[in-house]
Amino acid sequence: MGMDYKDSAAFMAAFQKLLIDVRRNSFVTQTELSKSAGLTRQSISMMESGKRVASFQTFCVLAQGLGISPVELMHRFVRICEAEAVARRVKVESKSMALDYIVNLRANSQNRDNDV
């Protein structure tokens, strides 16, 4: 079972992680993202600190500002949500370990499918 998207705290934590991770991995500052997305730096900061939730339109604008498609940003969000859910379920302290666990499960599943 995946993440409970009705769990507001878990949803917000996953969104915060997504925005911070994607922005930092893109080597973009909050100011640069705010300019490219047409948002204020304060709104980016509030989303990253969990004080504001992005609307669907803002989610798409953020993706555009980060130079990726909204679909790719959503895909990354779902991966973070899966990692959060696995971390809770198997009590893994490191979320990166949980993400590795998911990737290995998928790889093993694909290998079994290819063997058939």
N, C-alpha and C positions, 0 to 999 in steps of 0.2 A: 504494500500500500504506500502511496506517495504522500506528499505533504497535504495537510488539510488547509486549503486556501481560505477557509473561513476563519482560521486562526490569525487574527490581525497582527499580533506581535511577531509571529513567525513570518508572515508575508512581508511585513515592513523590514524585518531583519534581512530577509533574502533580497529585497529590493535595494536596501542600503548597500549590501555587499556587492550586488551586481553593479550598481552605478559607480561605486568607488573602484572596484576591480577593473572594470572596462575602461574607465577614464584613466586610471594610473597605468594600465598596460598599454594604453594608446599614447602615453607620455603627454597627456593634455592636462593643463591646470583647470581649476574651476572657472577662472576668468576666461580662458581660451574657449572652453566648452560653452560658457554663457554667450560669448560673442557668436560662435558658429551656430548655436541653436536658437539664438534670438531670445534668450531668457536672461534674467538677472543672475549675477553671481550669488546673491543672497538666496534665490530660489534653489539653485544647485546645492548650496550649503545646507539649506533646510531639508532637502530630499535626502542628502547623504547623512544627515544627523537624525533622521527619522521624525522630523517635525512636520513634514509635508509629504503627501502621497501624490504621485504623478497621475494625471488623467491619461486616458488612452492617447489623446492627441499629444500631450506633452511627452509621453513615452516614445511616440513616433518621432517627434521633434528632437528628442535626446539622441535617438538612434542616428538620425540624419546628421546631427551635430558631431557625433562620434565617427561618422563616415562608414556606418554599417546599416544594413537594412533592419527595419523593425522586426522582421521574422528572425534574423540572426540574434538580435538583442533578446527577443522572447525565448529563443532556443537556449541562450546562455542563462536566462532567468530560470527556466525549467530545470536545467542541470544543477543550478545552485539549490533550488527547492528540493530536488531529489537527494542531493548530498545532505541537506539539512535533515530531511526525513530519515535517511539511512543512519545518520549520526545519532539521531534520537533513538531509533529502533535498536541498533546494535551497540548503543552506548559507546560510540567511538568519539574520543575527545577531539581528535584532529579532523576537521571537515575535509581537508585535502586527502586524508586517508579514506574517508567515506567516498569521495569522488573517484579515487583510484579503484575502490571496491566496485563502484557502479561500472566504470570503464571495463574492468576485468570481467564482470558478469556479462556485459554486452559482447565483449570479444569472445568469451567462451561460448555464448549462445550462437554467435555467427559461425564459429568454427564447427559446432555441432551441426548447424544447418548445412554447412558446406560438405560435411562428411556423409550426409544422407543422400 
